[in-house]
Amino acid sequence: MNGSRAGNVSTAATVCVIGAGLSGLATAHALSARGIDFVCLEKAPDVGGIWRQPGAGERGPAYLSLHLNSAKQLTGYADFPMPSELPLYPGHSDVAAYLQSFAEWAGLLPRIELRTEVLSVRQDSGSDGGWKVISRDTRGEVTERHFEQVIVASGHNTEAALPHTLPPGSDSFAGTILHSMDYRDGSEYAGQRVVVVGMGASGVDIAADLSRHAAQTVLSVRRGLHIVPKQLFGMSVDLIADAPWFNSMSFPERRRFVEQALLVARGRLHDYGLPEPDHAIFSSAVTISDEILSRIRHGAVLPRPGIDSLDGSRVTFADGTSVEADAIVYCTGFRMAFPFLPDGFPAGPQQQAVELYKRVVAPDRPGLYFVGLIRPVGSITRLVEAQAGWVARIVDGDITLPSADAMREEIGAYLDGIRQRYGRTQGASIQVDVGTYLRELRELQDA
């Protein structure tokens, strides 16, 4: 779509989709299928979101060893399955190529403006309402456009989160300190001594990758997390979670089943030198990995507790042990960042919890929706497609939303349940159970 540039105003489309990753493409496809006029704005040079390998000078989480943790059958789009020749867990380049193929197959590319960064999204003060979106292209030219609806689908793994306070001595550390956002390939650290901080998905992936190249790889773990293999009983764990026999169990029965399966598959984490989790499984995010425990058992990764201090090239841990290190890679996650939204919006940086009706709708901001702002245990694709289909029907006038008060009541009840199970964090507020949430979205569309 071509709008007028250099600060002029364009009003060519009714809906603005922000982001052309997995969620943005699903949203674009749902809108296109209903004949809804839209434009999709993407700041990167290509579609694919976090799966697209960043170019020179770009930051991004798509390190070379990144693979899916969910089975391809549940990760591909329903209307466009992943190719049969791909492995069960494709690598990042295969996923990026698949998303590009989907965009081409669905005819979405003409509606996507690449290299276009959204600077501001504000409610329009005019009599017709709607939204004013200001964007900038690579030439620095600014466009102001007006839309009836805005759908934010830009993901939440965008802003690197380092610890609020780095260990004492960090300023004098003789090596390199970086975030996983800036990590690319273990071969870049050949012969070096590297400490990886964090036991989430990127932490265990990067530690396993480094262990094949570095002279020494240390995994620093402050708090225990449940490590779940990608497969149990020869089946992908997300396919198990999707199975009718598993979902027929009560929640306590499912938890007990998984706990027993993990004891058989890997034993206790303490036996690997890792801290045992201080919470039951499914009370916090889990880490899915087939590799890290094997790499520890083979001596390729050395587990240690949290970092206590740094002194020159020496890293000292909370148990008093220390190692010499050339680099420290902080795999400490990401912050939700929507810099184009003003403070006080449902997913803003000052919000303690994301407050969205059915994790999608902003009750007090008519015409503003979020797709993909969820964190499931398992594949996100089916959930995103269901969200996108529901939003498309709302935009098309097929579905009428409840009152703002009713939506706020649902949000309050949902967050109360989340706090009881996961605690009070912004990240916990977007946690969803795949089966339960998918049923909710289907019921909304069937109502």
TORNU-389358 format. One record per residue: residue in one letter; x, y, z of N, C-alpha, C in turn. Coordinates in steps of 0.05 Angstrom, whole numbers, padded with zeros to 5 digits, always signed. Each point is the difference from the previous one (the first is absolute). Layout:
REM residues N
AXYZXYZXYZ
...
***
This chain:
REM residues 447
M+00017-00024+00000-00017+00024+00000+00017+00025+00000
N-00006+00019-00016+00016+00025+00000-00017+00023+00011
G+00009+00011+00021-00013+00023+00011+00016+00025-00005
S-00010+00023+00005+00015+00025-00003+00022+00001+00022
R+00022+00012-00006+00023-00002+00018+00007+00027+00012
A+00023+00000+00014+00011+00024+00012-00020+00016+00017
G-00014-00015+00017-00017+00013+00019-00028+00005-00010
N-00006-00006-00025-00027+00002-00010-00018-00022+00011
V-00026+00002-00007-00019-00019+00012-00011-00018-00022
S-00003-00026+00008-00012-00020-00018-00022-00014+00015
T-00022-00006-00014-00023-00014+00013-00009-00023-00018
A+00019-00015-00011-00007-00020-00021-00012-00026+00011
A+00006-00008+00025-00009-00026+00010-00015+00003+00026
T-00016-00020+00007-00016+00002+00024+00013-00012+00024
V+00019-00019-00004+00013-00014+00022+00030+00001-00004
C+00014+00005+00023+00029-00001+00000+00009-00024+00017
V+00016-00017-00012+00013-00022+00014+00029+00007+00005
I+00009-00002+00024+00028+00006+00007+00015-00026+00004
G+00019-00005-00018+00017-00024+00003-00007-00021-00022
A+00021-00011-00012-00003-00021-00020+00015-00025+00007
G-00001-00007+00026+00010-00026+00008-00023-00020+00000
L+00003-00022+00015-00020-00021+00000-00028+00011+00007
S-00002+00017+00020-00026+00011+00008-00011+00020-00020
G+00017+00017-00010-00009+00020-00019-00010-00012-00026
L+00015-00021-00009-00009-00014-00025-00026-00015+00004
A-00004-00012+00023-00025-00013+00006-00023+00020+00000
T+00005+00023+00011-00020+00021+00001-00006+00010-00028
A+00020+00005-00015-00003+00010-00028-00016-00020-00016
H+00006-00026+00003-00015-00021-00014-00029+00000+00007
A-00006+00003+00026-00028-00001+00009-00015+00024-00010
L+00012+00023-00001-00013+00024-00011-00004-00002-00030
S+00020-00010-00014-00001-00003-00029-00022-00020-00007
A-00003-00021+00015-00020-00021-00006-00029+00012+00002
R-00003+00020+00016-00027+00013+00002-00002+00025-00017
G+00020+00005-00016-00002+00024-00018+00002+00026+00014
I+00013+00001+00023+00003+00024+00016+00025+00015-00010
D-00002+00026-00005+00022+00016-00010+00019+00006+00023
F+00026-00006-00004+00019+00004+00021+00027+00006-00012
V+00018+00010+00016+00028+00003-00006+00016-00011+00024
C+00022-00014-00006+00017-00012+00021+00027+00015-00001
L+00008+00011+00023+00025+00015+00001+00021-00017+00015
E+00023-00003-00012+00022-00017+00012+00026+00015-00003
K+00014+00004+00022+00024+00016+00000+00024-00015-00012
A-00001-00027+00000+00023-00016-00011-00001+00000-00031
P+00022-00009-00012+00000-00001-00030-00015-00023-00011
D-00011-00019+00016-00014-00023-00010-00019-00010+00021
V-00019-00017-00008-00018-00012+00019+00014-00022+00016
G-00013-00009+00022+00012-00022+00015+00004+00005+00029
G+00000+00025+00009+00002+00006+00028+00026-00011+00012
I-00002-00013+00023+00024-00010+00014+00014-00022-00015
W-00013-00012-00019+00012-00022-00015+00017+00009-00023
R-00003+00025-00008+00017+00011-00022+00028+00006+00011
Q+00020-00010-00013+00027+00005+00009+00007+00030-00004
P+00007+00014+00022+00006+00028-00003+00024+00005-00019
G-00001+00022-00014+00021+00008-00018+00022+00015+00016
A+00020+00009-00014+00023+00014+00012-00010+00024+00015
G+00008+00002+00025-00007+00023+00016-00027-00002+00014
E-00016-00021-00006-00025-00003+00014+00003-00018+00024
R-00017+00005+00020-00001-00018+00023-00024-00019-00004
G+00001-00023+00012-00022-00019-00003+00006-00026+00014
P-00021-00014+00009+00004-00024+00015+00005-00026-00017
A+00002+00003-00026+00001-00024-00017+00029-00010-00003
Y+00012-00010+00022+00027-00012-00002-00001-00024-00018
L+00023-00008-00011+00001-00019-00022-00010-00028+00009
S+00003-00007+00025-00008-00026+00010-00029-00002+00008
L-00015+00022-00003-00028+00001+00009-00017-00019-00016
H-00015-00016+00014-00019-00019-00012-00027+00003+00014
L-00021-00010-00013-00026-00001+00013+00002-00019+00024
N-00015+00008+00021-00004-00019+00023-00027-00014-00002
S-00016+00008-00019-00026-00012-00004+00000-00015-00027
A-00016-00021-00002-00001-00016-00024-00011+00016-00024
K+00011-00006-00024-00008+00016-00023-00030-00003-00006
Q-00012-00023+00007-00029-00004-00006-00017+00021+00014
L+00009+00008+00024-00016+00020+00016+00011+00028-00004
T+00023+00003-00013+00012+00027-00002-00007+00012-00027
G-00005-00016-00020-00007+00011-00026-00029+00010+00000
Y-00006+00018-00019-00028+00010-00002-00019-00022-00010
A-00025+00002+00009-00019-00021-00006-00005-00002-00031
D+00000+00022-00014-00006+00000-00028+00025-00005-00017
F+00023+00000+00013+00026-00002-00015+00020-00015+00017
P-00003-00027+00002+00018-00016+00017+00029+00003-00008
M+00017-00005+00019+00029+00000-00006+00006-00024-00018
P+00020+00004-00018+00006-00022-00019+00007-00026+00014
S-00009-00022-00012+00005-00026+00012+00029-00007+00002
E+00017+00012-00018+00028-00007+00000+00016+00013+00023
L-00013+00019+00014+00014+00013+00022+00001-00019+00024
P+00020+00002+00017+00001-00017+00024-00022+00008+00019
L-00004-00016+00021-00021+00006+00019+00004+00027+00014
Y+00025+00007+00004+00007+00026+00013+00018+00015-00019
P-00011+00015-00019+00016+00014-00019+00018+00022+00013
G+00022+00007-00013+00017+00021+00009-00011+00027-00009
H+00013+00021+00011-00011+00027-00005-00001+00008-00029
S+00020-00008-00016-00001+00007-00029-00023-00013-00014
D-00006-00025+00007-00023-00014-00012-00026+00013+00008
V-00002+00008+00025-00025+00014+00009-00003+00027-00014
A+00022+00014-00003-00001+00026-00013-00008-00003-00029
A+00011-00021-00014-00008-00005-00028-00029-00008-00002
Y-00009-00016+00020-00029-00008+00000-00018+00024+00003
L+00007+00019+00018-00017+00024+00004+00000+00017-00025
Q+00023+00002-00014+00000+00015-00025-00017-00014-00021
S+00001-00026-00001-00017-00015-00019-00030+00004+00006
F-00006+00000+00026-00028+00004+00008-00010+00028-00009
A+00017+00020+00004-00008+00027-00008-00005+00002-00030
E+00017-00014-00015-00003+00000-00030-00025-00016-00007
W-00004-00023+00011-00023-00017-00006-00026+00014+00007
A-00001+00014+00022-00025+00014+00008-00004+00027-00014
G+00019+00008-00016-00002+00025-00015+00002+00025+00018
L+00016-00003+00022+00002+00022+00019+00021+00021-00006
L+00020-00007-00015+00023+00017-00004-00008+00028-00011
P-00019+00003-00019-00007+00026-00009-00012+00018+00022
R-00010-00012+00021-00012+00016+00022+00020+00006+00022
I+00025-00010-00002+00020+00004+00021+00020+00021-00008
E+00003+00020+00016+00021+00021-00004+00024-00007+00017
L+00021-00010-00012+00025-00007+00014+00017+00025+00005
R+00019-00003+00019+00017+00022+00007-00016+00025+00008
T-00022-00005+00014-00017+00022+00009-00005-00002+00030
E+00012+00018+00015-00002-00001+00029-00023+00017+00010
V-00016-00012+00017-00022+00015+00012+00011+00016+00023
L-00005+00026-00001+00010+00018+00020-00020+00006+00022
S-00025+00002-00008-00021+00009+00018-00027-00011-00008
V-00016-00009+00020-00027-00008-00004-00017+00015+00021
R-00018+00016-00009-00016+00016+00019-00029+00000-00009
Q-00018+00001+00020-00028+00003-00006-00005+00026-00014
D-00015+00000-00022-00006+00024-00015-00020+00017+00015
S+00006+00025+00002-00018+00019+00014-00022+00011-00017
G+00000-00008-00026-00020+00010-00018-00028-00011+00006
S-00020+00011-00013-00028-00008+00006-00005-00029-00009
D+00015-00010-00019-00004-00028-00009+00014-00021+00017
G+00016+00009+00019+00015-00019+00016+00021-00014-00016
G+00007-00024+00009+00020-00015-00014+00028+00005+00011
W+00020-00006-00016+00028+00001+00009+00018+00014-00020
K+00019+00015+00011+00020+00013-00016+00027-00015+00004
V+00011-00009-00023+00025-00016+00001+00021+00016-00016
I+00022+00005+00014+00023+00014-00013+00023-00020-00003
S+00010-00002-00025+00021-00019-00005+00023+00015-00016
R+00023-00014+00000+00023+00012-00014+00014-00022-00017
D+00007+00006-00025+00013-00019-00017+00030+00004+00002
T+00016-00017-00015+00029+00001+00002+00012+00026-00010
R-00015+00015-00016+00010+00026-00010-00005+00022+00021
G-00012-00007+00022-00006+00020+00021-00025+00015-00005
E-00015-00007-00021-00025+00014-00005-00022-00011+00017
V-00016+00018+00010-00021-00006+00019-00028+00001-00013
T-00017-00020+00007-00027-00001-00010-00019+00000+00023
E-00021+00016-00001-00022+00000+00019-00024-00012-00013
R-00011-00021+00012-00024-00013-00012-00021-00003+00021
H-00025-00002-00009-00023-00003+00018-00014-00027-00007
F-00005-00015+00021-00013-00026-00002-00023-00003+00019
E-00019-00016-00007-00022-00006+00018+00008-00019+00022
Q+00019-00019-00007+00008-00020+00020+00031-00003-00003
V+00012-00007+00023+00028-00006+00001+00004-00027+00014
I+00015-00018-00012+00006-00027+00011+00030-00002+00005
V+00008-00001+00025+00028-00002+00007+00008-00030+00000
A+00018-00007-00018+00009-00028-00002+00030-00002-00003
S+00013+00017+00016+00029+00003-00003+00016-00017+00019
G-00013-00017+00016+00014-00018+00018+00009+00014+00025
H+00011-00017+00018+00009+00012+00026+00029-00009+00006
N+00014-00011-00019+00029-00006+00004+00016+00020-00016
T-00002+00026+00009+00012+00021-00017+00021+00016+00015
E-00002+00003+00026+00019+00017+00015+00016-00017+00020
A+00026-00001-00003+00017-00017+00017-00003+00008+00029
A-00003-00019+00018-00002+00005+00029+00025-00010+00014
L+00017+00018+00007+00023-00006+00017-00009+00003+00029
P+00014-00013+00019-00007+00004+00029+00001+00030+00006
H-00018+00008+00019-00001+00028+00007+00027+00009+00012
T+00013-00018+00015+00026+00006+00011+00019-00022-00007
L+00021+00006-00015+00020-00020-00007+00018-00005+00024
P+00013-00023+00001+00016-00008+00023+00022+00021+00006
P+00008+00003+00025+00022+00017+00006+00025-00007-00017
G+00014+00020-00010+00023-00004-00016-00005-00002-00029
S-00025+00002-00009-00007-00002-00028+00014+00021-00017
D+00003+00024+00012+00013+00022-00016+00029-00007-00006
S+00012-00017+00016+00028-00006-00004+00005-00027-00013
F-00022-00013-00008+00003-00026-00013+00017+00002-00025
A+00020-00017-00002+00019+00003-00022-00010-00011-00027
G-00021-00016+00002-00011-00013-00024-00024+00015-00012
T-00016-00014-00014-00024+00011-00014-00025-00008+00015
I-00018+00019+00005-00026-00006+00011-00021+00007-00021
L-00017-00020-00006-00020+00005-00020-00026-00014+00008
H-00022+00007-00014-00026-00012+00003-00004-00020-00022
S-00017-00020+00004-00005-00020-00020-00010+00012-00026
M-00012+00024+00001-00009+00015-00024+00023+00004-00019
D+00025+00002+00011+00023+00006-00017+00017-00025-00006
Y-00009-00023+00009+00014-00025-00005-00008-00012-00027
R+00020-00010-00015-00006-00011-00027+00008-00029-00002
D+00025-00007+00006+00010-00026-00006+00023-00008+00019
G+00000-00025+00010+00020-00009+00018+00028+00001-00011
S+00002-00003-00027+00027+00000-00012+00015+00026+00004
E-00015+00022+00006+00013+00026+00005+00015+00000+00026
Y-00005-00021+00017+00013-00001+00027+00019-00024+00002
A+00009-00010-00023+00018-00023+00000+00024+00005+00017
G+00005-00019+00019+00024+00003+00017-00004+00018+00024
Q-00022+00014+00002-00005+00018+00022-00014-00013+00023
R+00001+00013+00023-00014-00009+00024-00025+00018+00004
V-00023-00013+00000-00025+00016-00001-00018-00009+00023
V-00012+00020+00013-00021-00004+00020-00027+00008-00011
V-00019-00018+00000-00027+00006-00009-00018+00003+00025
V-00015+00022+00001-00016+00005+00023-00030-00004-00007
G-00013-00018+00014-00028-00005-00005-00006-00027-00010
M-00023-00012+00009-00007-00027-00009-00026-00001-00014
G-00008+00023-00013-00023-00001-00018+00007-00012-00026
A-00018+00003-00020+00004-00013-00026+00026+00009-00013
S+00005+00026-00001+00024+00009-00014+00025-00007+00016
G-00001-00001+00027+00023-00006+00016+00010-00029-00005
V-00018-00019+00000+00008-00028-00004+00008-00005-00029
D-00013+00013-00019+00007-00002-00028+00028+00010-00005
I+00006+00024+00011+00026+00013-00005+00022-00015+00014
A-00006-00009+00025+00021-00016+00014+00007-00025-00015
A-00020-00014-00010+00005-00025-00015+00016+00007-00026
D-00008+00021-00013+00014+00008-00025+00029+00007+00006
L+00005+00017+00021+00027+00008+00007+00017-00024+00007
S-00012-00020+00013+00016-00022+00010+00014-00016-00022
R-00008+00004-00024+00013-00014-00023+00023+00016-00011
H+00004+00024+00010+00021+00018-00011+00018+00011+00021
A-00012+00009+00022+00016+00014+00021+00019-00019+00014
A+00021+00011+00012+00018-00015+00016-00014-00009+00026
Q-00017+00017+00011-00016-00007+00023-00026+00015-00001
T-00022-00015+00007-00026+00012+00001-00012-00004+00028
V-00007+00022+00013-00012-00001+00027-00028+00011-00002
L-00019-00015+00012-00028+00009+00001-00006+00009+00028
S-00005+00026+00004-00005+00012+00026-00030+00002+00004
V-00010-00014+00021-00029-00003+00004-00006+00010+00028
R-00016+00021+00002-00008+00011+00026-00024-00014+00012
R-00019-00007-00017-00025-00012+00009-00007-00024-00017
G-00009-00021+00013-00006-00025-00015-00025+00003-00017
L+00001-00011-00024-00024-00001-00017-00004-00030-00009
H-00024-00007-00006-00005-00027-00010+00010-00002-00028
I+00017-00020-00005+00010-00006-00027-00015-00024-00011
V-00013+00004-00022-00017-00020-00013+00012-00008-00027
P+00005-00026-00004+00010-00008-00027-00020+00007-00022
K+00010+00003-00024-00019+00005-00022-00018-00024-00005
Q+00009-00024+00008-00016-00024-00005-00001-00016+00025
L-00024-00012+00005-00004-00020+00021-00015-00023-00012
F+00008-00024+00007-00012-00024-00012+00001+00000-00030
G+00021+00012-00011+00002+00001-00029-00018+00019-00014
M-00014+00017+00015-00018+00020-00012+00009+00028+00008
S-00004+00019-00019+00005+00028+00007-00019+00009+00023
V+00011+00014+00019-00015+00006+00024-00025+00017-00006
D+00002+00017-00021-00023+00017-00006-00022-00017-00014
L+00008-00021-00014-00020-00019-00011-00013-00015+00022
I+00015-00007+00021-00013-00013+00024-00020+00019+00012
A+00009+00026+00004-00018+00020+00012-00025+00004-00016
D+00001-00006-00026-00023+00004-00018-00018-00024-00002
A+00010-00023+00011-00015-00025-00002-00025+00000+00017
P-00022-00011-00011-00025-00001+00016+00002-00014+00026
W+00016-00022+00001+00003-00015+00025+00014+00016+00021
F+00018+00018-00008+00014+00016+00020-00019+00022+00010
N-00015+00012-00018-00018+00022+00008-00025-00010+00015
S-00005-00026-00001-00023-00011+00015+00007-00001+00030
M+00026+00002+00007+00007-00001+00028-00006+00027+00013
S-00003+00000+00026-00002+00024+00015+00028+00013+00002
F+00001+00026+00007+00026+00014+00002+00019-00014+00019
P-00009-00008+00024+00018-00014+00018+00010-00027-00012
E-00017-00014-00015+00008-00025-00012+00021+00005-00022
R-00004+00021-00016+00020+00006-00020+00027+00007+00012
R-00001+00016+00021+00024+00008+00014+00015-00025+00010
R-00015-00018+00013+00012-00024+00012+00011-00018-00023
F-00014-00002-00022+00010-00016-00022+00027+00010-00010
V+00002+00026-00004+00024+00012-00010+00023-00003+00020
E-00006+00005+00025+00021-00003+00021+00012-00028+00000
Q-00018-00020-00002+00010-00028-00001+00016-00006-00025
A-00010+00010-00023+00014-00004-00025+00028+00013+00000
L+00002+00023+00013+00026+00013+00001+00020-00015+00018
L-00010-00011+00022+00017-00017+00017+00011-00023-00015
V-00016-00013-00017+00009-00023-00016+00020+00010-00021
A-00007+00022-00014+00016+00009-00023+00027+00012+00008
R+00001+00014+00022+00025+00014+00006+00008-00001+00029
G-00016-00010+00018+00007+00000+00028-00003+00028+00013
R+00015+00005+00021-00002+00025+00014+00022+00019-00009
L-00007+00026-00003+00019+00019-00010+00023+00004+00019
H-00004-00005+00026+00022+00002+00019+00023-00019-00008
D-00006-00022-00012+00020-00019-00007+00018+00010-00023
Y-00008+00021-00013+00015+00012-00022+00016+00024+00010
G-00003+00006+00026+00013+00024+00011-00017+00025-00004
L-00025-00003-00007-00018+00023-00004-00019+00002+00024
P-00009+00024+00007-00019+00003+00022-00027-00011-00007
E-00013-00014+00019-00027-00009-00004-00019+00024+00000
P-00020+00000-00017-00020+00022+00000-00014+00002+00027
D-00006+00025+00007-00013+00005+00026-00031+00002-00004
H-00009-00011-00023-00029+00002-00006-00007-00025-00016
A-00026-00007+00001-00010-00023-00015+00000+00006-00030
I+00002-00021-00016-00001+00004-00029-00027+00012-00008
F+00001+00017-00020-00023+00016-00010-00008+00022+00018
S+00018+00007+00020-00004+00024+00016+00019+00022-00009
S+00015-00005-00020+00018+00020-00012+00007-00011-00028
A+00013+00017-00015+00009-00009-00027+00019-00024+00003
V+00000-00018-00019+00018-00023+00000+00021+00005-00022
T+00022-00014+00003+00021+00000-00020+00000-00026-00015
I-00003+00002-00027-00001-00024-00016+00027-00004-00013
S+00013-00023+00005+00026-00006-00012+00006-00029+00001
D+00010-00011-00022+00010-00027-00001+00030-00001+00005
E+00013+00022-00001+00029+00000-00001+00014+00007+00026
I-00010+00019+00015+00017+00012+00022+00008-00020+00021
L-00019-00018+00008+00007-00020+00020+00022-00019-00010
S-00002-00008-00025+00020-00017-00012+00027+00014-00001
R+00001+00025-00007+00025+00015-00001+00012+00003+00027
I-00017+00003+00021+00011+00001+00027+00011-00027+00008
R-00014-00022-00006+00009-00026+00008+00026-00008-00015
H+00004+00011-00024+00024-00006-00015+00023+00019+00008
G-00005+00018+00019+00022+00018+00009+00004+00024-00018
A-00016+00003-00021+00003+00022-00019-00011+00026+00011
V-00018-00001+00019-00011+00024+00013+00002-00004+00030
L+00011+00020+00013+00004-00001+00029-00020+00017+00014
P-00019-00012+00016-00020+00017+00014+00012+00013+00025
R-00008+00025+00004+00007+00015+00024-00023+00017+00009
P+00000+00009+00025-00022+00018+00009+00003+00028-00011
G-00015+00019+00010+00001+00027-00010+00027+00013+00004
I+00005+00020-00016+00026+00015+00002-00001+00018+00024
D+00021-00001+00017+00002+00017+00023+00016+00026-00006
S+00022-00003-00015+00016+00024-00006+00019-00006-00023
L+00011+00021-00011+00019-00001-00022+00025+00015+00008
D+00023-00010-00008+00025+00013+00006+00020-00005-00023
G+00003+00020-00017+00017-00005-00023-00013-00020-00018
S+00014-00022-00004-00012-00022-00016-00012-00022+00017
R+00000+00003+00026-00009-00021+00018-00030+00005+00007
V-00015-00022-00002-00028+00000+00007-00004-00017+00025
T-00010+00012+00021-00004-00015+00025-00030-00005+00004
F-00007-00024+00008-00029-00008+00002-00008+00000+00029
A-00026-00003+00005-00011+00002+00026+00010-00021+00019
D+00009-00023-00010+00011-00021+00017+00029+00003+00006
G+00012+00022-00009+00029+00005+00005+00018-00010-00021
T-00009-00017-00019+00017-00009-00022+00004+00022-00020
S+00020-00002-00017+00005+00021-00020+00013-00012-00025
V-00003+00014-00022+00013-00008-00025+00011+00025-00014
E+00019-00004-00018+00009+00021-00017-00019+00000-00025
A-00007+00024-00009-00019+00002-00022+00008+00022-00020
D-00004-00006-00025+00005+00020-00022-00026+00014-00008
A-00023-00013+00006-00026+00012-00007-00022-00009+00019
I-00020+00017+00004-00023-00007+00015-00024+00006-00018
V-00017-00020-00004-00024+00003-00016-00025+00000+00018
Y-00013+00022+00003-00024+00001+00016-00024-00008-00016
C-00011-00023+00007-00025-00011-00013-00022+00005+00020
T-00006+00025+00005-00019+00008+00021-00026+00011-00011
G-00006-00008-00024-00027+00006-00011-00003+00028-00012
F-00025+00007-00003-00007+00024-00014-00022+00015+00015
R-00001+00026-00005-00022+00017+00011-00020+00005-00022
M-00025+00001+00007-00020+00008-00019+00005+00030-00007
A+00001+00005-00026+00006+00028-00008-00018+00007-00023
F-00017+00020+00005-00016+00011-00021+00004+00031+00000
P+00023+00009-00008+00007+00028+00003-00018+00019-00015
F-00015-00010-00019-00018+00017-00015-00026+00005+00015
L-00005-00014+00022-00024+00005+00016+00006+00019+00023
P-00018+00017+00008+00005+00018+00022-00002-00015+00027
D+00011+00012+00021-00001-00011+00026-00030-00003+00008
G-00005-00021+00016-00028-00005+00009-00016-00018-00017
F+00012-00008-00024-00015-00019-00017+00003-00028+00012
P-00018-00019-00008-00001-00026+00013+00026-00016+00002
A+00018+00004-00019+00025-00015+00000+00024+00019+00003
G-00004+00023+00012+00021+00019+00003+00021-00008+00020
P+00023+00013-00001+00022-00008+00018-00005+00005+00029
Q-00019+00018+00006-00006+00006+00028-00022-00019+00012
Q-00011-00017-00017-00022-00017+00009+00012-00025+00014
Q-00011-00006+00024+00009-00024+00015-00011-00025-00013
A-00022+00002-00013-00012-00023-00014-00013+00010-00026
V+00000-00018-00020-00013+00006-00025-00030-00004+00003
E-00016+00021-00003-00028-00002+00005-00016+00002-00026
L-00005-00024-00011-00014-00002-00025-00023-00021+00002
Y-00023+00007-00010-00022-00019-00001+00007-00023-00018
K-00002-00024+00011+00007-00024-00015+00028+00002-00011
R+00018+00015+00013+00028+00004-00007+00003+00014-00027
V-00021+00014-00009+00000+00011-00027-00009+00029-00001
V-00023+00006+00014-00014+00025-00004+00006+00020+00023
A+00005+00025-00007+00004+00021+00020-00028+00012+00005
P-00011-00005+00024-00028+00008+00005-00006+00030-00003
D+00019+00017+00007-00004+00028-00001+00012+00014-00024
R+00008-00016-00019+00013+00011-00024-00014-00013-00025
P-00024+00009-00007-00015-00013-00022+00017+00000-00026
G+00001-00024-00011+00015-00003-00026+00029-00007+00003
L+00010-00006+00025+00027-00008+00004+00000-00029+00010
Y+00016-00017-00014+00001-00028+00006+00030-00009+00000
F+00005-00022+00014+00026-00012+00002-00002-00029-00009
V+00016-00009-00018+00001-00028-00008+00029-00011+00005
G+00001-00022+00014+00026-00012+00006+00012+00008+00026
L-00014+00017+00016+00011+00009+00025-00008-00020+00022
I+00009-00025-00004-00006-00022+00018+00025-00017+00003
R+00001-00016+00021+00022-00018+00004-00011-00028+00008
P-00003-00017-00020-00010-00027+00006+00023-00020+00006
V-00007-00022+00012+00019-00022+00002-00006-00018-00024
G+00014+00004-00022-00006-00014-00024-00001+00019-00023
S-00009-00009-00023+00000+00016-00024-00020+00023+00002
I+00008+00023-00010-00018+00024+00002-00017+00003-00025
T+00006-00015-00022-00012+00006-00026-00030-00003+00000
R-00010-00022+00010-00029-00004+00000-00015+00022+00016
L+00013+00008+00022-00012+00021+00016-00001+00027-00014
V+00023+00006-00014+00001+00025-00015-00020+00000-00023
E-00003-00023-00013-00019-00001-00022-00029+00003+00011
A-00005-00011+00023-00027+00003+00012-00004+00029+00008
Q+00020+00013+00012-00002+00028+00006-00005+00017-00025
A+00015-00005-00020-00002+00016-00025-00028-00004-00013
G-00010-00025+00000-00026-00004-00011-00022+00014+00015
W+00003+00000+00027-00020+00014+00017+00001+00030-00005
V+00024+00011-00001+00003+00029-00004-00011+00007-00028
A+00005-00016-00020-00010+00006-00027-00031+00001+00000
R-00012-00017+00015-00029+00000+00001-00011+00024+00016
I+00015+00009+00020-00008+00024+00015+00002+00024-00019
V+00023+00002-00014+00004+00023-00018-00022+00000-00022
D-00007-00024-00009-00020-00003-00022-00029+00005+00010
G-00004+00002+00026-00026+00005+00010-00017-00025+00006
D+00012-00024-00003-00014-00025+00006-00004-00005+00029
I+00018+00011+00016+00000-00005+00029+00000+00027+00015
T-00017+00002+00020-00001+00024+00016+00012-00006+00027
L+00018+00017+00009+00014-00004+00025-00019+00007+00024
P+00005-00011+00023-00015+00008+00024+00006+00028+00007
S-00013+00010+00021+00005+00027+00010+00028+00001+00012
A+00011+00025+00002+00026+00003+00012+00001-00011+00028
D-00022+00004+00016-00001-00010+00027+00001-00031+00000
A-00014-00013-00018+00000-00029-00001+00028-00010-00008
M+00013+00014-00018+00027-00008-00008+00019+00003+00023
R-00002+00022+00015+00018+00004+00023-00005-00022+00021
E-00025-00008+00003-00006-00021+00020+00014-00026-00008
E-00001-00007-00026+00014-00024-00010+00030+00002+00005
I+00011+00023-00006+00029+00004+00004+00008-00004+00029
G-00016+00011+00018+00005-00002+00029+00000-00029+00009
A-00020-00015-00009-00002-00028+00008+00023-00016-00011
Y+00008+00005-00025+00022-00014-00012+00026+00006+00015
L+00005+00025+00006+00025+00007+00014+00001-00011+00029
D-00023-00001+00013-00001-00013+00026+00009-00029-00001
G-00009-00014-00020+00009-00028-00003+00029-00002-00007
I+00010+00018-00016+00028+00001-00007+00018+00005+00024
R-00008+00019+00017+00016+00006+00024+00001-00024+00019
Q-00022-00014+00002+00000-00023+00018+00019-00022-00010
R+00002-00002-00026+00016-00022-00012+00028+00007-00006
Y+00004+00025-00011+00027+00007-00009+00013+00023+00016
G-00016+00015+00015+00011+00023+00014-00006+00026-00015
R+00011+00022+00011-00006+00027-00011+00023+00011-00016
T+00001-00007-00025+00020+00012-00018-00014+00006-00026
Q+00012+00019-00015-00012+00007-00026+00001-00024-00019
G+00022-00015+00001+00002-00023-00018-00021-00021+00006
A-00005-00005+00026-00020-00020+00008-00028+00008-00010
S-00005+00025-00003-00027+00009-00007-00008-00007-00029
I+00020-00009-00016-00007-00009-00028+00002-00030-00003
Q+00003-00014+00023+00002-00029-00002-00028-00012-00005
V-00001-00020-00018-00025-00013-00007+00004-00030-00002
D-00021-00015+00006+00000-00029-00005-00011-00004-00028
V+00014-00015-00017-00007-00003-00028-00029-00010-00003
G-00006-00023+00012-00027-00012-00005-00022+00018+00010
T+00003+00010+00025-00021+00016+00012-00005+00026-00016
Y+00022+00013-00007-00002+00026-00014-00012-00004-00028
L+00009-00021-00013-00010-00005-00027-00030-00005+00001
R-00009-00015+00020-00029-00004+00002-00015+00026+00005
E+00011+00017+00016-00013+00026+00005-00003+00016-00026
L+00021+00001-00016-00001+00016-00024-00020-00013-00020
R-00001-00026-00001-00019-00013-00018-00029+00005+00009
E-00004+00000+00026-00027+00005+00011-00009+00029-00007
L+00019+00019+00001-00006+00027-00006-00009+00003-00029
Q+00013-00016-00018-00008+00002-00028-00025-00015-00007
D-00007-00020+00017-00024-00016-00004-00025+00012+00012
A+00005+00019+00018-00023+00012+00015-00018+00015-00018
***
